[in-house]
Structures are given as structure tokens and as C-alpha cells.
Amino acid sequence: MKKIVSLALCFCFLVQIFSFGIFTAYGVEETAVYIRTEEDLIGFSQRIANGNDYSGMNVYLEKDLTINEGDISSKSQAELNGLVKWGNVLDDDAFKGNFDGQGHTISGIYFCPSEQTATGLFGNPVDQSSTVKNLKIVNSLVVACDKYAAILFGSCNGEITLSNLYIDADLRTEYSYCGGLLGYTRNTANINSCVYAGTIEAATGTKEMGGLVGCYGNGTLNICDSVFLGSISGNSEKVGGMVGGCYKEQLFITNSISTGSITSSESSVAAFVGNTTKAIHLTNNLYTQTLDPVGIGTGGSFSSETSASSVTQVSTANLIGTGAMSTLADFGFFAWKANQGMMVLPATVADMVFQNSNITPQVSTQFVGYQIAEGTKGETVHLRLVAVVDSSQYEAVGFSVTLQNEVMGTKNYSTPIQTVYRTLTGYGVEQERVDYTAENLGGKYIYALNVKNIPVKNGVYNFSVSTYHVTDGTTVPDGEAKIFSVDCGIWQEG
């Protein structure tokens, strides 16, 4: 947290939020990372590869990003070698924070580690928890360099939570224990409202391939309201639309659909779980393949409270288009949506996939006030202008400032701002902490401009401040300028 000594929060246009008062310090709460450019995203992946696990931090994707153009999976190896590559995330690297895609899309990822390692964009968590949510990944390719591989996490010993994901990325592997989302999980993994729509290309002789999870070996695995919509090809053994292999009793699959393509002439190939040696828990699931729902291995079974009747085979036609909603209602699938000619999806995922990309986002900024802090005692002060923006769909935000003083004359500034925050933190005269959130100030993010080293001997300064945003290279002013005066003479010694 950054602090600047001796804050006086003395005025704000939104007086119902900022009240008059004297504070002794101010700062910015730096517990979040905002990804707004392709360079930001690649930098994020490189920092994971360099050992930054983002433990306890929130990472927000602010807009749709395309790392590489063209159909990634159809490119030759020579063409792939020339692409911008994901960071070299290896065995001991892992993301242990909370990644929120905010409904945005990442396209054009190419990830092929430089050495033999478990493989996943977010690494291989050993402890603590990792969350990825509200994200689409499309037109991307991950190449496995050892067993335990998936698009998101390879080998998972930490607790994993995945929700509201649409992953249409391909995985190529010559190794076992691979899945669309997770490779191998040995701890608690919760998968809620997730769709895998990519292709897993597995070499002959591999095993434990799953549309969502390659192998469940320990802990608890919960899969709810999720869909296998992609394909698994290659003659692998123990292949399932949801899970490849299951070796613990705490596997729960509920209100989920397996409708993807599975091609293998080997044994233990099934719509939901390729092979289980334990009792598994399936409740109210649908599938379309001409396969057994579960491959029952030695010691495997349905749990005592469920049976084969907990999975129902339906036709693909019954799950496509708006007419599919009646089918889903018959089976108690209520938190789902359909679009004309498209497969039904969990409602939160459908909102991301079916959204109209042609809608121009509306952006608005607003100046909400200022903070003043003592600089060199008795000589200077620092002023911080504070504004909010209600969207992330912009290239920059900024301030236009006119400063007038009898001694200094008139000066004009137009300053773009790239860094935004969710919280400003102040400290009162008793050192009590005061947090001002973007939401409470009427926006999605806060941004600020520091005007430093204002001479106090010059007395009164008159300010005219307005805000703007930049979209598609065009600067758009937002609202009328706010006019106010600051008497810096009160900070002068004597």
C-alpha cells in the first residue's frame, strides 16, 4: 500500500459519499491486477513462470484480447514457432489467486512449454486455492509436454474452483492424464457452469482422458451444470466425456450434459466417466453419445443413492435451439439458456457466448473530488484529483485541468491515466482506516491524478477540472467542468 503523509480530505462534489474531515495519510489498496492489453496478459503469464503465484490477489480481465491472429490449431509448426507465446509455466509454477474474466474473451493463445512438465496455462498448484471464472478462451492451442495436462491447470494438489467458463481451445498430447480443464486433481475441485468445446488430440497408447478432467485421484470432485461439447480423438484407454479415470468415492456429477464426440477403439470409453474403481454419485444428467454412461472398472459402481437411471440418453436435436428448453424443463434443468440453432448452455455461460459483440459499450467518467496532503512542511502541498469510470471498455481515461493563480498565472494540463483502482484508503487523525470504494463513489473503477509540490506561499489556487475517456483513438469529454478553489496558505508555517 502506498501512503502519502498528512492528508486533508477537504472537499468533494459527492458530499453524501465523501464527508468533510482531516486525515493523516492516504493511499491505494493494491490487492488487484487489471489486464487491459495483450502485453499485460503475456506479462501476467510470464510472471507466473517466474514464480509470482498471485496468492490472495484478484486479477481482472478488462476487455477482449487477441494474442495471435488466424486459426491457431491449423498453423504449421514453423508458423507456430513465430507466434507470441504464453509464459513458460513449468511444474513448480502456479497461479494461486482469483482470475475474473468478467465475461471477456481471450483468443490466439499458443502454449508449448520448453521442457518436460505438467502443462496448464495457470500452472500446477500444490497448496492454497485457485479460482478462474467468467472467462471465454477460444482459438487457442496447448501442447502437452508430459503427463498431467489441460488447458487451465495440469497437476492440481491445491483446491481449484472453476465457474462460468467457455473453453474452446485445443490440447495436443502424447501423454496420459489429460483433460479439457484439469489434468489430474488430488484435492477439492469444484466445476460449476463450465463448458469445454475444444478438441483433445491424444496419441495411441495414452490413458485417462476426460472432456473436463483427465483423472480424479483424491479429495472431492464436484461437477455441476456443465457441458462436454468438444471432441476427444485418438485411441486412448479410459476416456470419458466428463472424467477419464476415477479412483476415489467423492465424485459428484449433477445436472450436466455430455454431447461431445469421443473416438477410441480401446476399452473403458464412456459418456461421463471412462473408468471408475469406486462408487460414484451421478444425479440428473443427460447424454447423446451411443456409449455407456460410465465405464465400471474393478470395484467400481454407482453410489447407493444413485443408479444408471440418474443419466438419460436423449437425441442431439433435443438439445439444440430454443425448442430445447422444454426438454431441459422436463428434466429439471432450469438455469440454462438456448439460442436459435445452438446447443443449450448454462445460463451464465450462454450470456457470454450469445452476447451481441456489435453493441458499442457506453463509457462515462466523473470527477468526484480531491484530496490535499502536506508536502515539504510549510512550503508545498500535494493535490490528488479523484474520478470514477463506469466501464472497462476504453483505451485511456484522464483529466483536463486549468489551474489559475495570481503568482503563477494560468496553466493547462491534459493527462491520460492508465492505472485504475477499486479502493482508495485513508487514515484519520486517530489512525483509523477509511476505505472509499469505486462502487460507493458511483463507478466501476477509481482513477487519480497527483499534482505535486504546489507552493503554499502563493495562496489561493483556482481549479477547473473535467474528465474524459479515449475510445478507438477518439477523446470523448464527459460532462461539464467542476470549478473550485483551494487556499494553500493555511498550510504555511507561522
C-alpha positions, 0 to 999 in steps of 0.5 A: 500500500502506498501512503502519502503523509498528512492528508486533508480530505477537504472537499468533494462534489459527492458530499453524501459519499465523501464527508468533510474531515482531516486525515493523516495519510492516504493511499491505494489498496493494491490487492488487484491486477487489471489486464487491459492489453495483450502485453499485460496478459503475456506479462501476467503469464510470464510472471507466473513462470517466474514464480509470482503465484498471485496468492490472495490477489484478484486479477481482472480481465478488462476487455477482449484480447487477441494474442495471435491472429488466424486459426491457431490449431491449423498453423504449421509448426514453423508458423507456430514457432513465430507466434507470441507465446504464453509464459513458460509455466513449468511444474513448480509454477502456479497461479494461486489467486482469483482470475475474473474474466468478467465475461471477456474473451481471450483468443490466439493463445499458443502454449508449448512449454520448453521442457518436460512438465505438467502443462496448464496455462495457470500452472500446477498448484500444490497448496492454497486455492485457485479460482478462474471464472467468467472467462471465454478462451477460444482459438487457442492451442496447448501442447502437452509436454508430459503427463498431467495436462489441460488447458487451465491447470495440469497437476492440481494438489491445491483446491481449484474452483472453476465457474462460468467458463467457455473453453474452446481451445485445443490440447495436443498430447502424447501423454496420459492424464489429460483433460479439457480443464484439469489434468489430474486433481488430488484435492477439492475441485469444484466445476460449476457452469463450465463448458469445454468445446475444444478438441483433445488430440491424444496419441495411441497408447495414452490413458485417462482422458476426460472432456473436463478432467483427465483423472480424479485421484483424491479429495472431492470432485464436484461437477455441476451444470456443465457441458462436454461439447468438444471432441476427444480423438485418438485411441486412448484407454479410459476416456470419458466425456466428463472424467477419464479415470476415477479412483476415489468415492467423492465424485459428484456429477449433477445436472450436466450434459455430455454431447461431445464426440469421443473416438477410441477403439480401446476399452473403458470409453464412456459418456461421463466417466471412462473408468471408475474403481469406486462408487460414484454419485451421478444425479440428473444428467443427460447424454447423446453419445451411443456409449455407456454412461460410465465405464465400471472398472474393478470395484467400481459402481454407482453410489447407493443413492444413485443408479444408471437411471440418474443419466438419460440418453436423449437425441442431439436435436433435443438439445439444440435451439430454443425448442430445447428448453422444454426438454431441459424443463422436463428434466429439471434443468432450469438455469440454462439458456438456448439460442436459435440453432445452438446447443443449450448452455448454462445460463451464465455461460450462454450470456457470454457466448450469445452476447451481441459483440456489435453493441458499442459499450457506453463509457462515462467518467466523473470527477468526484473530488480531491484530496490535499496532503502536506508536502515539504512542511510549510512550503508545498502541498500535494493535490490528488484529483479523484474520478470514477469510470463506469466501464472497462471498455476504453483505451485511456481515461484522464483529466483536463485541468486549468489551474489559475493563480495570481503568482503563477498565472494560468496553466493547462494540463491534459493527462491520460491515466492508465492505472485504475483502482477499486479502493482508495484508503485513508487514515484519520487523525486517530489512525483509523482506516477509511476505505472509499470504494469505486462502487460507493463513489458511483463507478466501476473503477477509481482513477487519480491524478497527483499534482505535486509540490504546489507552493503554499506561499502563493495562496489561493489556487483556482481549479477547473477540472473535467474528465474524459475517456479515449475510445478507438483513438477518439477523446470523448469529454464527459460532462461539464467542468467542476470549478473550485478553489483551494487556499494553500496558505493555511498550510504555511508555517507561522 
